């Protein structure tokens, strides 16, 4: 994923640098595009973080259910009597 972002940023920079604008307009455009790229990257990080949190919560719920089942099986095993 990093390679894609680096490639995008490099292409953007080269395109802006070769555009027929004066220096201040070019710097302004680079700054604006940089902010846009940062915002997109921040959105990506937030999205991945949210998905990770969801998966973590699902894992914790699964583990809690497994512990509860193990406790119930253990209690059942302790209450049953084997006639032998």
C-alpha positions as CSV (number, residue, x, y, z in Angstrom):
1,X,0.0,0.0,0.0
2,X,2.9,2.3,0.8
3,X,4.2,1.9,-2.8
4,X,0.9,3.0,-4.2
5,X,0.8,6.1,-2.1
6,X,4.4,7.0,-2.9
7,X,3.8,6.4,-6.6
8,X,0.7,8.6,-6.5
9,X,2.5,11.4,-4.6
10,X,5.5,11.3,-7.0
11,X,3.3,11.4,-10.1
12,X,1.4,14.2,-8.6
13,X,4.5,16.2,-7.8
14,X,6.0,15.7,-11.2
15,X,2.8,16.7,-12.9
16,X,2.5,19.8,-10.8
17,X,6.2,20.8,-11.3
18,X,5.9,20.5,-15.1
19,X,2.6,22.5,-15.3
20,X,2.9,25.9,-17.0
21,X,2.2,28.0,-13.9
22,X,4.3,30.6,-12.0
23,X,6.2,29.6,-8.9
24,X,3.6,30.8,-6.3
25,X,0.8,29.1,-8.1
26,X,2.8,25.9,-8.3
27,X,3.7,26.0,-4.6
28,X,0.1,26.7,-3.8
29,X,-1.0,23.7,-5.9
30,X,1.6,21.4,-4.4
31,X,0.5,22.5,-0.9
32,X,-3.2,21.9,-1.7
33,X,-2.5,18.5,-3.3
34,X,-0.3,17.6,-0.3
35,X,-3.2,18.4,2.1
36,X,-5.6,16.4,-0.1
37,X,-3.2,13.4,-0.1
38,X,-2.8,13.7,3.7
39,X,-6.6,13.8,4.2
40,X,-7.0,10.7,2.0
41,X,-4.3,8.9,3.9
42,X,-5.8,9.9,7.3
43,X,-9.2,8.6,6.1
44,X,-7.5,5.3,5.1
45,X,-5.8,5.0,8.5
46,X,-9.1,5.8,10.3
47,X,-10.9,3.2,8.2
48,X,-8.3,0.5,8.9
49,X,-8.2,1.4,12.6
50,X,-12.0,1.1,12.7
51,X,-11.9,-2.3,11.0
52,X,-9.1,-3.5,13.4
53,X,-11.2,-2.4,16.4
54,X,-14.2,-4.3,15.0
55,X,-12.2,-7.4,14.5
56,X,-10.7,-7.1,18.0
57,X,-14.2,-6.8,19.5
58,X,-15.4,-9.8,17.6
59,X,-12.4,-11.8,18.8
60,X,-13.0,-10.8,22.4
61,X,-16.7,-11.7,22.1
62,X,-15.7,-15.1,20.6
63,X,-13.2,-15.7,23.4
64,X,-15.7,-14.8,26.1
65,X,-18.2,-17.2,24.6
66,X,-15.6,-20.0,24.5
67,X,-14.6,-19.4,28.1
68,X,-18.3,-19.6,29.1
69,X,-18.8,-22.8,27.2
70,X,-15.7,-24.3,28.8
71,X,-17.0,-23.3,32.3
72,X,-20.4,-24.9,31.6
73,X,-18.8,-28.1,30.3
74,X,-16.5,-28.2,33.3
75,X,-19.5,-27.7,35.7
76,X,-21.4,-30.5,33.9
77,X,-18.5,-32.8,34.1
78,X,-18.1,-32.1,37.8
79,X,-21.8,-32.7,38.5
80,X,-22.1,-36.0,36.6
81,X,-21.5,-39.2,38.3
82,X,-20.0,-42.2,36.6
83,X,-21.4,-45.5,37.7
84,X,-18.7,-48.1,37.2
